[in-house]
């Protein structure tokens, strides 16, 4: 079905979000037609790899898929940027470091090729191979699901000078799920860091996080994917109809109400993949 194709999937997480990884992996493996083509590339913070490797070995004692775990050491440029934005986000410093580490995957996994990046607060209900088939990247460098437009996402760009010369009808995408080709990031990374440098000069201008920076860097360079490949924000919006939740290929708990937290939403869609993890997780959250 997939011939010799390898489906590369990247995660970037810190210790606080390890809890979401095992259910996410289980959902992908169980719902993929041929799990042996899966290759997971997991980036963690400095000194955190041994702990995660032990968790993976317990959860998957005899995996028929591949996985690697590597550590990311924050650069001085990124450290300065994140510390400047600390008051602009509820995320812990280490979580922000790993959030932005996705920009530097070419340094961590230089031979990755085409890959899907996924946030850890997801459950994949469809066959992930279909996501790769849809994301052809023939005319664009990134494929993702839009959620608004530059003109409509007013909370993302508080200073409208950033987008005054942009087409307000161009879509903006959720940066928690996307497909891209790593080789193209040789020219993309300088664009990302350019926008980070501008943002660093006035942190109030743009919402802090990878999403605003990536949308600026990938302006008019986005292949639009179907909505079902990123149903979001399930960690915030309590109004999703059950029919939409059941039919979605990928569920994404963007927001603070993660399914492993006591106040988490839509836990019934996450628990089947958490199994033995659920009780201990919710008790410690």
C-alpha angles and dihedrals in degrees: 000000000000098000108201095335119135118208106214116201124183131202127182113196143152127219092270090065100042087103091071097050102073094052090045092052093045091053092051095046095045095048098043117096094223112020093183089078091061120106117182119201110194123189120197137174125277111291095010103097099088092055093050094045089055090051092050093050091052093047096042109027093166108021122185089203132068129247138175130190122205133173127238122215112203116242121230090246093053093042091055092046094050094046089052090054098045094108091051097063141046090218120108118248093253091049091052091049092054091043090059094039088085087076089065101047090117088067093045100041105018094172098048098115116180112006145161118236115209132184111231095240093079141102118203112214096172133059107282089213088072090059090056091048092051093048098071094159088203095140102012138052097224136034121202145140116270121223102178143345133265089254094048101043094079095155090058096058110036091172105057091199087084092064104024091109094043127096104259090211094059110111125249118211138212106252096209094085124034144133123222144153112252095211089066092060092080086083096030099058094062088053092051092049090046091059091044090054091051091047091049089063092061114012094186093065099076133025109264116249143067095283099071093042093049093048090054092048094047097043107150088358098093129114106207116231127199117275092242091072093067115024101183158210093021091150090063113019113075096183104078109131116236092240091058092047092051094047098045117107093210128026116203123192096202106169135051099290097083115178093245093057123088092246093042122138131232092010091162089074094051103039097071089065096040095055107149091018098060104079096044092043098052092043092056098041 
